Amino acid sequence: MPLIEQSSYQAPFGFFNGHLQTLYPALFRKVPLITTEYERITTPDGDFLDLIWTKAPHSNRLAILTHGLEGSAHAAYVQGMARVLSSAGWSVLTWNFRNCSGEPNHRLRSYHSGAIDDLQTVIEHTNQAAQFEKVALVGFSLGGNLTLKLLGDTATQLDRRIQAAVALSVPCDLASSSERLEHISNRLYMRRFLKSLRAKVREKMQRFPGKITDDGLDQMRTFREFDGAYTAPIHGFSSADDYWQQCSCTTKLQDITIPTLLINAQDDPFLTPSCYPIDKAKNSASFHLEMPKQGGHIGFVQFNKNGSYWSEQRTVEFLETALSK
């Protein structure tokens, strides 16, 4: 019954608000680039994915980090995690979703919350590096949903090297989380996401004339509108609801067979009660759930000499324990 009743996270004085926990790292945290060895690989459909490595000498352990919505491998939360894992002797691979590496991809399709095929392509590529005998997956927000969905979807065919995983700040129920972001208190985040997504739609319009249009794009204020007009039809879903239902990881958690930890803060402004799968954790031998009272969305701020955050230290702790068994 791996429900973790008491979290070890203690928020610093003054960081008891979920919005502050969310915004402070996004605006003020600076982390030097840890993954600096670039590699471009080709996808089965003729597109590309950009990977960035840091390899630990003589290490047989690799952590694959997957960023969140409209993020990138250079995001502070990704590099912060890479720094702590690297310090613990792990090789680290970060990668960019399609259209998130600074260069437009070749296909009309992009990334979305259920596009586990690109993560599978990354994992399969690491087979070429024979030194890695143990692999862990770490995903943030949308990347966390991808990670958990992949573990559930492919449980019976999972690469034997993948032995543990951690997912942080995950909107396990995409429909309710999307609706939560429509709330007036989340307007700032919604505006930021849509501004970035609009720019990508218009860039694709130029390269794929007649395939998509920006009619009504500027009037869109919600993910229901955007996903219904773009994400769903481009990627083969009948509607936003169909996309959310098929791609939410919440229906896959019971199928996970390797030690996996989900960390969702109780004050995360993006999440709803259905994003805290307590019953799934209580009835699983492999899926662990930890719900700190504070932490916001990919926050978990901590002040110390090495600049690491609690979530990063907790991830290493969980992975080390899981791989030692």
N, C-alpha and C positions, 0 to 999 in steps of 0.2 A: 504493500500500500504506500507507494512513494509520493504521498502528499506531504510537502515540507511545511509543517504547521508554523514554525517560527523561523523567520528569515534573519540572517545575521546583519542585514544592512541597517545602518543608523545614519539618517540624513544629517549633514552638518547644520549647525545653528542657522536658522533663517531660510533653510531650503526645504520647508515643509509644504510647499505648494507645487502641484504637478506641472503647472505652466512654467514656473520658474525653473524647475528641474529640466524641463524640455528645452526651454529657450537658452538658458545660460551656456550649456556646452555648444549649442549650434552657433551662437554668436561670439563666444569668447574663448572657447578652448582651441589651443593651437598644439598640434602634435607633428613633429618632424616626420617626413616620409620614411617608413621602415621598409616597405616593399618597393624596390627600385629596379628590379631586373624585369624588363618588359618582354612580352612574347605575344604574338598574334597567331591564333589558330583558326582554321576553317571549320565551319559548321556543316552538317550533312546537307543542308539546303543551299550551300554555296555562299553563305554570308561569313562574317568573322566575329570573333570574340577577343577582347584584349585582356590579357592576364598580366599580373605583376607579382613577382616573387621576392622573397628573401629566404635563402637556404642556409640552414645551420649545418656546419661541417659535421660529418659523421652521424647525422641524425636520421633515424628511420621513421620519424613521426612527422606528419604533415597536417596542418589545419587549413581548411578551405573556408574563406570568409566571404559571405554574400551580403551585399549592402541593401538598403531600403529604397522606397519609392523616390525617384528622381535624385538619388544619391550617386555615389561613385566610389571606386576603390580608394580614392584619396580623402574621403570624408574623415573627419577627426575621430569619429567613433570607430571606424574601421581600422585606422592606423593606430589608435590607442590600444585596441585589442591585439593588433599585430605586434606592437611593442612588447606587451606583457607576455604573449605567447613565445616570441622570439627570445626574450630574456630567460624563459623557462626551458629553452633548448629545442623548441619546435621550429621546423621550417614552416613558412606561411605563404599561402597563395591567395591573393585577392583578385577579384575579376570584376569587370564591368558588364552590366546588362547591355543589350543592344541599344545603341543611341545614347549611351551614358558615358562614353569614353572621350567625348569631345570631337568625334568624327562620325558623321552619319553612316549608318549601316546601309547595305546594298538592297535590302528587301523592304517591302511595305510593312511587313509584320514587325513588331517591336517586342518588348517584354511585357509580362503581366504576372499576376499573382499565382497562376497555375502553370507557368511555362517551365516545367521541370526538365524539359528536353535539353535546354541550354546548360543547366547545372549538371545534367548527366554527361553532356559532351565534355565539360570541364573535368569531371571526375575520371572519365575514360581516358582523357589525355594524360592524366597523371600516371596512368599505368606504364607509360613510357619511361618514367623515372623509377627504375627498379629499386632504388634505395628506400622507398617509402613502403614500409610493411604495415604501418598503422596510420589510419586517416580519421580525422575528426571534422565534422561540419559545424560551422557557426554561422547563424543567420540573424539579421536584424530586420524587424518590422516585416515589410513585404518579403524580404529575403528569408526571414524566419518562417513565414508561411510556406514559401517554396521548399525550404529545408524539411519541415515537418511533413508536408504533403509528399515529397519524394520518399521519405523514410516509410510512410504508410503505404504509398502506391507500389513501391518496389520491394516490400519487406521480404518476400520469398525469393527475390532475385538480386538482393542487395550485394554490391561489391563486398567481398569478405574482408577487405582492408578497412572498411568503414566500421569503426568500433564504438563511436560515441558521438553525441551531438549536443549543442546548446543553441537555443533560440531565445531572442530577447525582444520584448515589446511587440508581440505578434497579434495582429487583428485576426484571430482564429476564425471569427464569424465575419466575413467580409461585408455582408449586407448590413448588419447592425452597426459595424464600425463606420461604414460609409455614411450611414444616416447620422451617426453621432457627430461626424465632422461637419454636418450641415448646421449644427447648433451655433448660435451667435458667439458663444465663447471660443469657438474654434475657427472663426472667420479668417483670422490672420494666417493660419496654416493652410486653409483651403485656397485662399488667394495665391499664396506662394506656389502651391502645387499646380494650380491651373495656369498660372503665368508661364511656368516652365513647359507644361504639356501643350499649351497653345502654340508656343514657338516651334515645338517639334512637329505638330500637325501641319503648320504652314510650310515648314521646310520640306516635308514629305509631299505636300501638294505640288511644289515646284519640280520635284523629281519624278512624281507619278501622276501626271496630269490626267484628269478624268476618273481617277481611282477614289479620291476623297475630296471633300469640299469643306470650306470653313463657314458655310452657311450656319448662322446661329452660334458660332463658336464663342464670340465675344459676350454673348448673353448667358452662357453657361456658368452656373454658380455651384454645381454639385457634382459629385462623382456619378450619381445616377444619370445625369444628363450626359456627362462626358463618356462614361463607360458604355451607355446605351448607343451613343452616336459613333464611337470610334473603337474602343477596346473590344467590345463584343462582336460587331460585324467583321472587323479585320481579322479576328482570331477564331472565327467559326462558332460563336455563341449566338443564340437567338435574341438575347436581350441582356441588359445589365443583371437582372435577377438570375438568369440562367448562368451567366459568367460567375457571379458570386457563389451560387449554389454549388457549381461543379468544382470551383477552385479553392473553396474554404478548407483549410486543413482540419477543422474540427471533426469532420467525419472520418478522418484517417488516423487519428491519434491512437485508437485502440489496436491498430494493426502494427504499431511500432515495436520492434523486437530488440533493439540495442539500447543501452543506457542513454537516455535523452532528457535534458533539462529545459523546461520552459520557464523563463523569468518574466512575469508581467506585474508591474507595479499597480497597486490598488488605486493610485491617483493618476494613472495614465489618462490624459484627456481624450485620447483617440479610442479608448476601449469601452465596451459595454459588459454587463454581467456574463453574457454568453461567450465572451473571450477569456473567461477564467474557467477552464474545463476541470473543475474539481472532481466530479464523479469519474471522469476518464482516468485521472491520476490515481484515485482511490482503488480503481479496479484494474490497474495495470501493474505488471512486474517491471516494466522498463521505462515508462513515461513518468517523469518527475515534474511536479509543478511547485514553484516557489513564488509567493506573492508578497513582496515587501510592501509595507504601508505607504512608503514614499518611493520616488524614483522617476516619476513622469514617463515620458516617451523617449527611450534610449538616453536616459539621464543617469541616475545613480551616481550623482556627483560625490566626489570625495577629495579632500585636500591632504596631500602628503608629499614627502620629499621626491618621490619618483614620478609624480604626476599621474599615477594610475587611478582608475575609477573602480569602485567596488565590483561592478558587473564584470570587469576584466579579471580581477583577482578571483572572483567566484567561478568564472568560466574555467580558468586554469585549474583551480582546485577540483572541480567536478570532473574534468577530463583526466586529470592525473589519477584520481581515484578509480574512475571507470576503466582506464587502461591498465591499471595495476592488478586487476582481478583476473 
